[in-house]
Amino acid sequence: MIVSEEQRRIVELDHESHIVLAPPGTGKTELLARRAEHALKRGVPSESMVCLTFTNRAAKEMKERIDERHPGNGLFVGNIHRFCALHLFKKKLIPRFASLLDEAESSLLLEECKKDVGYKGETKNDSLLRLNAYLVQMEKEFPNEILQLPSKEEITSWEEDREVCEKYREIKRRNVLLDFDDLLIDVCSSLRGDNSPSLRYSWIQVDEAQDLNPLQWEIIRLIGATDAHRVFFGDCDQAIFSFMGAKMERLLDMRSECGLHTLRTNYRSPSYLLEVFDRFASSLFPESRVQAEAAAAAELPEENALLLSEVNGTNKEEAGLILDRLLPDLLAKSLGQTAILVRSNRSADLYSSLLQERKLEHFKISGQDLFHSRVVKDLLAFLFCLSNERDRVSWFRMFCVFGGCETLKEAREFVTELFTAGLTPTDVLHEKKRYPLEEFAAHVRNERIVVFDTETTGLDASQDDVIQIAAVEIVRGEKGREFEVYLKTGRSLEETERIHNISALFLEEHGVDPKEGLRAFADFVAGDRLAAHNLSFDSEMLLAALERCGMDDAGLESLSGDESFDTLDLVRRLHPKRLSYTLADLLADFSVPGENTHNALDDVRATANLVLHLLPEMEERAAALKERCDNAPRLRKLREKLSDFWVSCLRRLDEPTSLSDFVVDFLSFAGERAGYELNRKDLGNVAKLLRHMEIRCAEAPLKTLLKKHIPEYRYFREADLVTGDERIVVSTVHKAKGLQFENVVVPECVDDIYPWWNSETDEARTEDARVLYVAMTRAMKRLILSNHTISVNQWGRRFHKKRSPFLRCVESCFRRMDLLPLSMERSERISGTWK
């Protein structure tokens, strides 16, 4: 809800470029969604708009709010990597065959490259990825202000590191693989070389702009039309990702070019917390500070709502006292979440292990992301394969689990060769092996097949109607009769008329009752097999129309089984590395007569011509593919191990299913059939994922779950699994950014953590202060800061530790509570100095 004048002004911005400085808790996510809604209401075309976010959580929240008020809007909302992937495919800049590697898969591939070249250096994989991106950008002659060379400290062996990077690029090229850096570099390169206005957006909104790196800034500059309306939301006080190349200075520099707006009203935290936040930021980074004001009236903190604790002991003793003395009180006072936010993965491990000892359930976010773990990647790979049988990277993993491949390298080479030849693993997983090219070619040559197409009021089968059906029969290799019917609808044609040129008036004059039209189509088909270009869409729309008309037994049973053919799939098998498989591009590239006008009759005539043009090639390839399919040992093993479960999954697609139960069924099957074992850590990772699925994924038909939720999990990070009802969360500060908790405990506030021990420059120390600020500002009601006084090095020597100098400016805001380890407590009592 927009409640302030400052928010209303920002919502209504509609031209030129602007910066909105938005401290934590100022209602930014709602504002981002409202701005997009306002633009859509004003008639800004969704295809000329783009909303870029930094986190999956923010993108999901924003998209859900927009979709609720503007269903089917088509607006892109997501992070910049996802935007770049869609841009590359949409603009036909990379083959549809290409697959994306995430960070974990890139790291595994680098390890393989190191082994192949006999690498003896010590450069970490994330540094090698940065070096590789730099080398590629140098080859493409990117300007110096975009280039980001890893520091000298990161690169341990320049020549060896270059050799690893060259090997890495060679394997990616050979297997048509892309990593996240490739997405950004390829999009930037294409935009720099193409000034076509069709590639530009007129309405651009960017969240968390302070976290963008120079390459991302350049892409955002390039995607905008000359007079584009751009709004950048950011908070320089939360700029903590310089180690990933983020440059908040760009946002500061742009203030002279943009209208500047500030959100000052905080709706999250009470006035006493805002005073702490403001004192801290004003003292340590005043040049970027925006002072926030509480939306509610000023209030005094309850006892211990602001607590500064010092533990006369080590960090481990500090952790024990926090969990035994402070945490119980927080849990007793509040039903909300309590977060323990630490600087390092090692500290997160410490707190997690101590909580486990105390049998306290908690959610830990640190170290290797859960979505990079073997078991989660494997089970999600199965779900990805089930929802998209051409997901090559996921099949790499399935062949390791079920297909007898010993390594991902072996699986990658086999699967890539398989797809290049025109086969898919699913060909051997059905009850009866599929030989699509042979079956289709034989049917077209010797029998009757009906090629059909539809036009509709939209893309949602549950809501939209079929308004035109056209078909052409092919009998023994020759085109025969044609069929066409228009169906009346009560749906609006406002959005789709410009695509298919079918007006409401035309349907009123020429359309028939849907039931009559569907019956006429069924009579034309006469029980014969069907084919369509992108069959899944047309069949889904027709099946939904049949169900609405009460015609489930209309004689079109082949729509819902394996009896129909998809000409899109057939062409992909024949020509797997094409940039595009649209009907228009195929007609042009193969010089096939016909037009792709988005009129069903024109399109189906063109599809029939395409089929007959490719028929000799299908016949030539079919026998060799069948032999290969029958004689590949890995395919035989995959069928032996996985076919039963795969077939059972296909049968469950229309049945109401719990996604968490389905995942358990898969892991149980993998254990029984393939000897797939889970260790204790695996079980913990799976439990986190299952809990999220139980809470967020309501029971629905399996195909609905696969379509709605599985694409989201592809881009999730572990922090995205936090549902809000966990009592205790342990996280590193960086991974908690974007989250909020009723109670926040920030331990280890000492001088070599805040600031970090090797931060030598003022710039680095200021960012360390911002890290602590981000930790503090996650608090909605209570904030506890703690430090210890003793550190012990690896040789057992003890050193005195000082409280972080960053806290001097806010110490007076807190109530002091110094804690002693139990052994020292007893000693103090005996000596009479206990207070």
SULKABEL-V298649 format. One line per field, one symbol per residue. phi: phi as a letter, one per 20 degrees, with the letter a starting at -180 (. if undefined). psi: psi as a letter, one per 40 degrees, with the letter a starting at -180 (. if undefined). Layout:
# SULKABEL-V298649
phi->???
psi->???
This chain:
# SULKABEL-V298649
phi->.edcfffgffgegbbmdbddecfgnemffffgffffffffffnffffddbddcecfffffffffffffecfmfmfecrefffgfffffffelecffffcdeefffffffffffgffemfcfcfffffffffffffffffelffgfefcegffffeebgfffffffffgffffffdldcdffggfffffffffdbefffeddeccccdlffeeegffgffffffefgdfedcdeabffdecdffdnfcfgfffffffecfdccddeedddfffffffgfgfffedbffdfdfecffefgbeffgmfccddcderefffgfffffedefgfffffceeeddddcecffffffffffffgeldfbddcamffgfdfgffffffgfffffebfdeffffgfffffddnfecffffffffffffffodcgfgdefgdgdcgffffgffffdcdcdecbcccerdeffcededbccbcedclncfcfdcbbddfbeffdgedgfedldefffffededggffffffffffflnefdbbemggffffffffffffemcfdfndgffddeeeddffffffffcfdffbcfgffffffelefpcdemdgfgffffffffgffegfffffegffffffffdegffffgffedggfffffffegeegbeffffffgfffffffedmfddeffgffffffffffffeedfgaggfffffedfgffgdfcgffefeodffccdbfffeegnebbfccddelecerdcfffdeedffffffffffffffffffdbcccdcbddcccefenfdcfddfgffegfcgfedeebeddggfffffffffndfd
psi->hheidddddddeheiaiihhhgiieefddddddddddddddeehhdeeihhhididdddddddddddddgifdehhhaidddddddddddefeiiediihhaddddddddddddddefheiehidddddddddddddddefiidedighiidddhdgdddddddddddddddddefiiadddddddddddddehehdeeiiehhhhifdeeiidddddddddehidfihhhhhihdefgefdeeeigedddddedeeihhiihehhediiddddddddddddddgddehhhiihdiiiiiiihedhhhhhhgaidddddddddddddddddddieaihhhhididddddddddddddefhiihhgiahhdeeidddddddddddddeheegddddddddddeeehdidddddddddddddeeiidedeeidhihgddddddddddeahihhiiiiieaehdediihehhiihihhfeiibiiihihhiieiieddededefhiddddddeiihddddddddddddfeiiiiihfddddddddddddddeffdfeefdedeaeeiihddddddddgefidieidddddddefhiiigefhddddddddddddddeddddddddddddddddehdddddddddedddddddddedeihihdddddddddddddddefhihaddddddddddddddddegihiidddddddddddddeiiddeeheeehdhhhiiddeeheiiidhhhgifgigedgiidehdidddddddddddddddeehddihhhiiiehihaeeeihihhiihededeedeeihhghiiidddddddddeeeh.
